[in-house]
Amino acid sequence: MGIATKKYQSTTVRIPSPIYERAKAVVEKREYASSMNELMVDALEQKLTELDEAQIDAAFAQMADDPDYQRDAVALTHEFAHSDWDAFQVGQKHESATRTAGEAVSAPSGKEATAQAHAR
C-alpha cells in the first residue's frame, strides 16, 4: 500500500495589507506556521470546519422544531427502552464487580492500613 499524497491547486489571493503584515509576522516568528502557504491553508481549513459544524448545528436546530422528528424520536425511545435498561443493568453489574475486585486487590494489609491511618 503506497503513501497517500495530497493534490494541490494553485491560486492567487488578494488580502488586505494589514492582514498580510500580521500573517507575515506570525510566519517570520514561526509561532504557528513555517510558511505563508501553511498558515493560509490551516486558516482556511479551520474556517471551513467551522462552517461545516454550523451547518450541522442548524440541521439539529431544525429537528428540535420538527413534529415528525419529535414523534419518531419518542417512538424510538419507547422501542429501545427495554434493551437500554438491560444494557444499563449489565454495565452496573460490571462496574460493581470491577470496583469490588479492585478494592480487594488494592486493600492494604493490617500493618499498612495502620501506617496509613497514622500518616494522616
C-alpha positions as CSV (number, residue, x, y, z in Angstrom):
1,M,0.0,0.0,0.0
2,G,1.5,3.3,-1.1
3,I,1.7,6.5,0.9
4,A,-1.2,8.9,0.1
5,T,-0.1,12.1,-1.5
6,K,-2.1,15.3,-1.3
7,K,-3.0,17.0,-4.5
8,Y,-2.6,20.8,-4.6
9,Q,-4.3,23.5,-6.6
10,S,-2.5,26.8,-7.1
11,T,-4.5,30.0,-6.7
12,T,-3.9,33.7,-6.3
13,V,-5.5,35.6,-3.5
14,R,-5.6,39.3,-2.7
15,I,-5.7,40.1,1.0
16,P,-5.7,43.5,2.8
17,S,-2.2,44.7,3.7
18,P,-2.8,44.8,7.5
19,I,-3.8,41.1,7.4
20,Y,-0.9,40.2,5.2
21,E,1.5,42.1,7.6
22,R,0.1,40.3,10.6
23,A,0.3,36.9,8.9
24,K,3.9,37.6,7.7
25,A,4.9,38.5,11.3
26,V,3.5,35.2,12.6
27,V,5.3,33.2,9.9
28,E,8.6,35.1,10.5
29,K,8.4,34.2,14.2
30,R,7.4,30.7,13.3
31,E,4.8,30.9,16.0
32,Y,2.1,29.0,14.2
33,A,3.3,28.1,10.7
34,S,6.5,27.8,8.9
35,S,5.3,29.4,5.7
36,M,2.6,31.8,4.5
37,N,1.1,28.9,2.5
38,E,0.9,26.7,5.6
39,L,-0.8,29.5,7.6
40,M,-3.3,30.2,4.9
41,V,-4.2,26.5,4.4
42,D,-4.6,26.0,8.1
43,A,-6.7,29.1,8.5
44,L,-8.9,28.1,5.5
45,E,-9.3,24.5,6.9
46,Q,-10.3,25.9,10.3
47,K,-12.9,28.2,8.7
48,L,-14.3,25.5,6.5
49,T,-14.6,23.2,9.5
50,E,-16.5,25.9,11.5
51,L,-18.9,26.4,8.5
52,D,-19.5,22.6,8.3
53,E,-20.2,22.5,12.1
54,A,-22.5,25.5,11.8
55,Q,-24.4,23.7,9.0
56,I,-24.8,20.6,11.2
57,D,-25.9,22.6,14.2
58,A,-28.5,24.3,12.1
59,A,-29.9,21.0,10.9
60,F,-30.1,19.8,14.5
61,A,-31.9,23.0,15.5
62,Q,-34.5,22.4,12.8
63,M,-35.0,18.9,14.2
64,A,-36.0,20.4,17.5
65,D,-38.9,22.1,15.9
66,D,-39.9,19.3,13.6
67,P,-43.0,17.5,14.9
68,D,-42.4,14.4,12.6
69,Y,-38.8,14.0,14.0
70,Q,-40.1,14.5,17.6
71,R,-42.7,11.8,17.1
72,D,-40.2,9.4,15.6
73,A,-37.6,10.1,18.4
74,V,-40.2,9.4,21.1
75,A,-41.2,6.2,19.3
76,L,-37.6,5.0,19.1
77,T,-37.1,5.8,22.7
78,H,-40.0,3.7,23.7
79,E,-39.0,0.9,21.3
80,F,-35.5,0.7,22.8
81,A,-36.4,1.3,26.4
82,H,-36.2,-2.4,27.5
83,S,-32.9,-3.1,25.8
84,D,-31.4,0.2,27.1
85,W,-32.5,-0.8,30.6
86,D,-30.9,-4.2,30.2
87,A,-27.6,-2.7,28.9
88,F,-27.6,-0.3,31.9
89,Q,-28.0,-3.1,34.4
90,V,-25.2,-5.1,32.8
91,G,-23.0,-2.1,32.9
92,Q,-23.8,-1.5,36.6
93,K,-23.0,-5.1,37.5
94,H,-19.7,-4.9,35.6
95,E,-18.8,-1.6,37.2
96,S,-19.7,-3.0,40.7
97,A,-17.7,-6.2,40.1
98,T,-14.7,-4.2,38.8
99,R,-14.8,-1.9,41.8
100,T,-15.1,-4.8,44.3
101,A,-12.2,-6.7,42.6
102,G,-10.1,-3.5,42.5
103,E,-10.7,-2.9,46.2
104,A,-9.8,-6.4,47.1
105,V,-6.6,-6.3,45.2
106,S,-5.6,-2.8,46.4
107,A,-6.8,-3.1,50.0
108,P,-3.8,-2.6,52.4
109,S,-2.8,-5.2,54.9
110,G,-3.4,-4.5,58.6
111,K,0.0,-3.0,59.2
112,E,-0.2,-0.9,56.0
113,A,-3.7,0.4,57.0
114,T,-2.4,1.3,60.5
115,A,0.6,3.1,59.0
116,Q,-1.6,4.9,56.5
117,A,-4.0,6.0,59.3
118,H,-1.2,7.3,61.4
119,A,0.3,9.2,58.4
120,R,-2.9,11.2,58.0
